[in-house]
């Protein structure tokens, strides 16, 4: 981060893993996750120059255009970048044993109320894992937010009916 700051980047207060460079109308964005970074911006010559400076300071491997990062798949279109989590969602369905399930348009109706009684679910670790994965899936599937919020309220003591709601 000291190297980035020395080059004029600043860290976003809301997300300390995101660095931004702004000079006039030029913008560069650099999110960092552990040892993975993405560099994007509106000036390709400055991006190439920065990659060369970064490579001079650190041992890096340029993987080219973004295609997959932290469960997000990136596809390039004429209108910009399209993000999806199709592979990530498929992996969740596989883990839950639900690949053959039929889709529903609304996972949980706003009027549905989950109760805190009922038989305890035998594998709370699976419940926690699936709910956490679904929370991350809401990045590209905000229509799941209400249902995920509801099942998240029972992480402490999930019941069989709560797991049914997760499924």
N, C-alpha and C positions, 0 to 999 in steps of 0.2 A: 504494500500500500504506500510506503514511503517513496518508492520509485514512481508510482503512478502520480502521486501528489507533486513530486518534483517536476513532472512533465505537464502539470496544469490540470490534472484530473481532480475532481472532488468527489467525496463519498456522500451518497444520499443518506440523510438522517433516518428516513423511514426504513431503509434497507441497507445495512452496512456492507453488503456484498455487491452493491451496484455502484460503479464509478462512472462519472460523466465528465466529458471534456466539451467545453463550449467556447468557441472563439468566433465572434460575429455570428454568421449564419451557419457555421460548421458545428455539427454535433457528432460526438462519438459516445457510444454506450458500451460499457465493459462489465457485465455481471461475472462474478467469480464464485465458483462452488468447489471447495477443497483445491484440487489441482486442475480443474477444468475452467476455461474461460471462453466467453463468446465476445467477439468484437464486431460491432456493427456501427454504421453511421451514414452520413450523407456525402462523404468525400472520400472516394476510393483511393486517390493518391495519398492522402494523409493516413488512411488505414494501412496501406502497404508500407509507408514510411514508419508508422508506429510498430508494425509487426517486425520490421527489420531492427528497430531499436530494442524491442522486447527480446528478440532473439539474440541480440548482442549482450544483453544483461542476464538472461536466463536461458536454460536449455529448454526449448519449446519445440513442439511438433505441430505444424499447421495442418489441420485436417480438412482444410478447404471449406466449402459452403456447408452451413449448418444443415444437418438432416435429422439428428436425434439427440436430445439433451434432457436428462433427468425425467424421462418418461414422456417428453413432448416430441412429437414428430413434426418436422417443418417441411412444407412443400412450397415451392415458389410458383406463383402465378403471374399473369400480366398485371394484376391489381395489387400485388404485394406478396406477403407471406401468409400462408394458411397453416395454423397450428391445430393439431389433433392429438388425441391420446388413445387412438384406436388399439394399438398394440398393448398399451397399459391396461385398458379396459378388458381386453381379451385375456390378459394375464390374471386379472382379478376374477373373472368368470371361471377360469381354469382352476385357480386356487380354491374357489368356493364350490367347485364341482357343478357349475351351472351352465356349461357350454351349450347344452341341449334345451335350455329354457326358452320359452317364448317371450318376446319383448312386450312391454306395456308402455302406454303413452305417458302415464303419470305414475311414478313409483309409489307415492303415498299421497292421498288426498289431504288437503289442508284441514278437513274436518276430522280426520282420523286421530284418535288419542291413544297413545301407548301407555299401558298401565305398568306399575312397578311390582305387580304380583305375578304369580305363576311359577312353574317349575324352573329351577336354575339351569342355565345352559351348561353343558358338561365341558365345553372347551372355550373358556373366556379368552384365551390367547388368540384363537381363530377369530372370534368376534372383534377383539381390539384391532387385530391386523386388517380385517376387512373394512371396518369403519374408518380406520386411518387411511387406507388406500382410497376409499370412496371420497374422503375429504379432499385428498389431492386431486381426484378426478374432477371435482367441481370447478377446477381452473377452466376447463373447456366444456363442462357440462353443468352450467349454473342451475339448470332445471332440477338437478338432484339435491340442491342445497337444503331445501326444507326437510326432505326425508332424512338426509344425513344428519342434520341438526337434531332431529327427533331421536334417532337411534343413538346419537352421541351422548344423550342425557342418561343413558343406562350403562355406561362403560363400567361402573363400579360393581354392578351385580346384574349382568344380562340374563334374561330368561329365554326359554325356548321360543316364546312368541316374539321376543325382540329379535332373535336370530332370523325368524321367519320374515320379519320386516326388513332386515338387512338384505335377505335374499330377494 
